Amino acid sequence: MKKTSLFVLSSILLLVSCKNEPQFHINGEFKNAADSTVYLYALTDDGKQEVLDSALIESDGAFSLSGKSPAFTDFFVLRVNNHVINFAIDSTETITFKADLKTIDKKYEVEGSENAQFIRDIDMKWRTLQQNIIECAKDWSLLPGDAVDSIANMEARFKKHLCTEYIINSPSSAWAYYAACLSIVDNNGQHLLFDYMNERDDARVFAAVATAWDLMRNGSPRTERILEVARKGMESTAPRKEQVLDVDDSRISYTGILKFELLDINGKVRSISSLKGKVVLLDFTSYADKFSSAHNRSLRSLYDKMHAQGLEIMQVSLDTDEHYWKYAAENLPWICVRDTKGEVARLYAVSNLPTYFLIDRNNEIVKRSDDVKDLEAELSALL
């Protein structure tokens, strides 16, 4: 009797604890779907689908589902029969889907989530593209080479549209991540629309999304995954390796500032001398290198703590790719400039990356990174 009571009590406690967890909710109305079962899946990092909930659709088409709110933005799927709706969840939101099962693959309504609305739009356009590819492949009036060229042109236009309308303007969004990872089925089989391992521009797309997600969702498994993809892509498509700067360390003086002017990502001229009155961390870096993400997270922590006290960071990029530099630097809060020819790096005798200098309020160099043991303590002393 005691064992039974303990078992019942533990079951009740487990049920209560599950209900107390933050949840998101999916409501819907699918016409012509009575007595069908609708399933809610979570998309795992390795691309598999994990069932979270299911419900029998009522006679009027209504259904309700729920799931544990993800710690970070994540992707989910609704499936009824052979029909699929993709969407993203940020937190404890409630999303409503409405559709007629007969036309759900071409049209459905969604309320309560901007992410879900944009992903719906992308999916509808993607399905149109897939249908056009199928029809083109079956068009016997076209020569095989013409069909291949036509399909390639359709995919190229779609990629450009995704970049312009969904990715570049909002690289930290769930729909940008979703768009970058879309696959296409054509004469070459199934492949990623953005071929990051072979096409430099496609690798830049992944890099832009990865950089934005790393700043907004650091620690997310999906962030780590796309960061690794972006690194591989940038390395695979790099036109050449970064040159090692062969300079004499004796050319740097710790007693005064070496003046220079460089353009920031908006084309504005920025000079180191204009920052007199602030404590400056002058950082030479390369966003394409593996150290960059961890390095910038460390700088972000210091910047957030000390910017109000007078700390400014001027980050000098030595990346050879201008577009990648702009994408990578777009969401950084400090001054980002690019040393296109490496002249400023040579002026400061920078021979390896990252290298930084501490500059006091009088615009004088105090220390080089090689001499700094505790960066936060050194900055605090200058402030």
DRENKOL-177618 format. One record per residue (C-alpha): residue in one letter; x, y, z. Coordinates in steps of 0.25 Angstrom, whole numbers, padded with zeros to 4 digits, always signed. Example, Ala and Ser with C-alpha at 12.3 -4.5 7.8 and 13.67 -1.06 7.14 Angstrom:
! residues 2
A+0049-0018+0031 S+0055-0004+0029 
This chain:
! residues 383
M+0000+0000+0000 K+0011+0010+0003 K+0019+0006-0009 T+0006+0009-0018 S+0004+0022-0011 L+0018+0026-0013 F+0017+0023-0028 V+0005+0031-0029 L+0011+0043-0022 S+0023+0043-0030 S+0015+0042-0043 I+0007+0054-0039 L+0019+0062-0035 L+0025+0059-0049 L+0013+0063-0056 V+0012+0076-0048 S+0027+0079-0051 C+0024+0077-0066 K+0013+0086-0065 N+0021+0097-0058 E+0031+0097-0069 P+0030+0109-0079 Q+0023+0104-0091 F+0019+0109-0105 H+0005+0106-0111 I+0000+0103-0125 N-0014+0105-0128 G-0020+0102-0141 E-0032+0100-0150 F-0030+0091-0162 K-0042+0089-0171 N-0045+0076-0178 A-0036+0069-0167 A-0046+0063-0157 D-0041+0051-0150 S-0027+0052-0156 T-0016+0053-0146 V-0007+0065-0145 Y+0008+0063-0140 L+0017+0074-0134 Y+0032+0071-0136 A+0045+0077-0131 L+0056+0078-0141 T+0069+0073-0135 D+0082+0078-0138 D+0086+0066-0147 G+0073+0068-0155 K+0064+0057-0149 Q+0050+0059-0144 E+0046+0057-0130 V+0031+0056-0126 L+0027+0066-0116 D+0012+0065-0116 S+0000+0060-0125 A-0015+0063-0125 L-0027+0057-0133 I-0033+0068-0141 E-0048+0071-0137 S-0060+0071-0146 D-0059+0086-0148 G-0044+0085-0151 A-0039+0090-0138 F-0027+0085-0131 S-0017+0089-0120 L-0003+0085-0117 S+0008+0089-0107 G+0023+0087-0105 K+0034+0091-0095 S+0039+0105-0099 P+0054+0104-0104 A+0065+0111-0097 F+0069+0117-0110 T+0061+0120-0123 D+0059+0106-0130 F+0051+0100-0141 F+0039+0091-0141 V+0029+0084-0151 L+0015+0082-0152 R+0011+0069-0159 V-0003+0064-0163 N-0004+0053-0173 N+0007+0056-0184 H+0006+0071-0181 V+0017+0079-0174 I+0018+0093-0168 N+0031+0098-0163 F+0033+0109-0153 A+0042+0114-0141 I+0039+0117-0127 D+0046+0127-0118 S+0040+0125-0105 T+0026+0124-0099 E+0018+0129-0111 T+0005+0124-0116 I+0004+0122-0131 T-0009+0119-0139 F-0009+0112-0152 K-0021+0112-0161 A-0023+0105-0174 D-0031+0096-0183 L-0024+0082-0184 K-0027+0082-0199 T-0019+0094-0202 I-0010+0094-0190 D+0003+0092-0198 K+0000+0105-0206 K-0006+0114-0195 Y-0008+0115-0180 E-0010+0126-0170 V-0002+0128-0158 E-0003+0138-0146 G+0005+0141-0134 S+0019+0139-0139 E+0027+0148-0149 N+0037+0136-0150 A+0026+0127-0155 Q+0021+0137-0165 F+0034+0139-0171 I+0037+0124-0172 R+0023+0122-0178 D+0027+0132-0189 I+0040+0125-0191 D+0034+0112-0192 M+0023+0116-0202 K+0034+0122-0211 W+0043+0109-0209 R+0031+0100-0213 T+0028+0108-0225 L+0043+0107-0229 Q+0043+0092-0227 Q+0030+0091-0236 N+0037+0099-0247 I+0049+0091-0247 I+0041+0078-0248 E+0033+0084-0260 C+0046+0089-0267 A+0052+0075-0265 K+0040+0069-0272 D+0040+0079-0283 W+0044+0070-0295 S+0044+0083-0304 L+0057+0087-0297 L+0070+0081-0300 P+0077+0075-0288 G+0087+0086-0287 D+0077+0097-0288 A+0069+0090-0277 V+0081+0090-0268 D+0084+0104-0271 S+0069+0108-0268 I+0069+0101-0255 A+0082+0107-0251 N+0077+0121-0254 M+0064+0119-0246 E+0072+0115-0234 A+0082+0126-0236 R+0070+0136-0236 F+0064+0130-0224 K+0077+0130-0216 K+0078+0145-0219 H+0064+0148-0215 L+0066+0140-0202 C+0079+0149-0199 T+0072+0162-0202 E+0059+0160-0196 Y+0061+0151-0184 I+0076+0149-0180 I+0085+0161-0181 N+0075+0171-0175 S+0072+0161-0163 P+0084+0152-0162 S+0081+0149-0147 S+0066+0145-0150 A+0061+0130-0150 W+0056+0132-0164 A+0070+0136-0169 Y+0076+0123-0163 Y+0065+0115-0169 A+0067+0121-0183 A+0082+0119-0182 C+0080+0104-0180 L+0070+0101-0190 S+0072+0089-0199 I+0068+0087-0214 V+0065+0075-0222 D+0069+0076-0237 N+0076+0068-0247 N+0088+0067-0238 G+0080+0061-0227 Q+0078+0068-0213 H+0088+0078-0209 L+0088+0091-0201 L+0084+0103-0209 F+0095+0111-0203 D+0108+0103-0207 Y+0117+0108-0196 M+0128+0099-0198 N+0130+0103-0213 E+0124+0116-0215 R+0130+0128-0208 D+0118+0137-0208 D+0110+0125-0202 A+0120+0124-0191 R+0119+0138-0188 V+0104+0136-0186 F+0106+0126-0176 A+0117+0135-0169 A+0107+0146-0168 V+0097+0138-0162 A+0107+0131-0153 T+0113+0144-0148 A+0099+0150-0145 W+0095+0138-0137 D+0107+0137-0129 L+0105+0151-0124 M+0090+0149-0121 R+0090+0134-0117 N+0104+0131-0112 G+0103+0117-0106 S+0092+0111-0115 P+0095+0098-0121 R+0090+0103-0135 T+0099+0115-0133 E+0111+0106-0131 R+0107+0097-0143 I+0106+0109-0153 L+0119+0115-0148 E+0126+0102-0151 V+0119+0102-0165 A+0123+0116-0168 R+0138+0114-0163 K+0139+0102-0173 G+0133+0110-0184 M+0141+0122-0183 E+0154+0113-0182 S+0149+0104-0194 T+0146+0116-0203 A+0158+0125-0198 P+0165+0131-0211 R+0178+0130-0203 K+0183+0129-0189 E+0185+0142-0181 Q+0199+0147-0182 V+0208+0147-0170 L+0213+0161-0168 D+0228+0161-0168 V+0232+0173-0159 D+0242+0178-0149 D+0236+0179-0135 S+0246+0191-0132 R+0238+0200-0141 I+0227+0202-0130 S+0228+0212-0120 Y+0221+0212-0107 T+0223+0227-0104 G+0213+0232-0114 I+0202+0229-0124 L+0204+0225-0138 K+0193+0233-0146 F+0185+0227-0157 E+0172+0228-0163 L+0163+0216-0169 L+0149+0214-0174 D+0138+0208-0165 I+0127+0198-0171 N+0119+0211-0175 G+0130+0217-0182 K+0133+0228-0172 V+0147+0232-0169 R+0151+0228-0155 S+0164+0233-0148 I+0171+0228-0136 S+0175+0242-0132 S+0160+0246-0131 L+0158+0237-0119 K+0167+0245-0110 G+0160+0247-0097 K+0156+0232-0097 V+0163+0219-0093 V+0165+0212-0106 L+0167+0197-0108 L+0173+0197-0122 D+0171+0182-0127 F+0176+0176-0140 T+0169+0164-0144 S+0163+0155-0155 Y+0149+0151-0155 A+0151+0139-0164 D+0161+0133-0154 K+0156+0122-0144 F+0160+0131-0132 S+0150+0142-0136 S+0137+0137-0129 A+0143+0135-0116 H+0152+0147-0117 N+0140+0156-0120 R+0132+0150-0109 S+0143+0154-0099 L+0143+0168-0104 R+0128+0169-0104 S+0128+0166-0089 L+0139+0177-0086 Y+0132+0187-0095 D+0118+0185-0088 K+0125+0187-0075 M+0134+0199-0078 H+0128+0206-0090 A+0120+0216-0081 Q+0133+0219-0073 G+0140+0223-0085 L+0145+0211-0092 E+0145+0210-0107 I+0150+0199-0116 M+0155+0201-0130 Q+0156+0188-0137 V+0165+0188-0150 S+0162+0176-0159 L+0172+0170-0168 D+0162+0161-0175 T+0164+0161-0190 D+0150+0160-0194 E+0142+0173-0192 H+0128+0167-0193 Y+0131+0157-0182 W+0137+0168-0173 K+0125+0176-0174 Y+0116+0164-0171 A+0124+0160-0159 A+0125+0174-0153 E+0111+0179-0156 N+0106+0176-0142 L+0118+0179-0134 P+0116+0191-0125 W+0130+0197-0126 I+0138+0204-0137 C+0141+0194-0148 V+0151+0198-0159 R+0159+0190-0170 D+0173+0191-0173 T+0172+0187-0188 K+0187+0187-0191 G+0193+0184-0177 E+0200+0197-0176 V+0195+0201-0162 A+0198+0187-0157 R+0212+0189-0162 L+0213+0203-0156 Y+0209+0196-0142 A+0218+0184-0145 V+0207+0174-0144 S+0213+0161-0148 N+0202+0151-0142 L+0187+0152-0139 P+0180+0156-0131 T+0189+0167-0126 Y+0184+0179-0118 F+0189+0192-0112 L+0184+0200-0099 I+0184+0215-0102 D+0181+0224-0090 R+0173+0237-0090 N+0185+0245-0095 N+0185+0237-0108 E+0198+0230-0104 I+0201+0215-0105 V+0202+0209-0091 K+0204+0194-0094 R+0204+0184-0105 S+0196+0171-0103 D+0209+0163-0101 D+0211+0170-0088 V+0197+0169-0083 K+0194+0159-0073 D+0180+0163-0068 L+0173+0172-0079 E+0161+0175-0070 A+0170+0180-0059 E+0179+0188-0068 L+0167+0195-0074 S+0161+0198-0061 A+0174+0205-0056 L+0174+0214-0069 L+0159+0217-0067 
